[in-house]
Amino acid sequence: MTTGHTGALVLDSMLRRGLRPVLAGCDGAAVAGLAARHDVGLVPV
């Protein structure tokens, strides 16, 4: 998942559908920020 605008839109859509995604990515700070804003799991890579 991307951590930019598109990633945030996809994450919002998933959360609205009741899904609880676990985020993973190479930019730990960006992924952590996205996860914190949406209260979802995080897998640092």
Buried (B, 14 or more C-beta within 10 A) or exposed (E): BBBEEEBBEEBEEBBEEEEEBEBBBEEEEBBBEBBEEBEBEBEEE
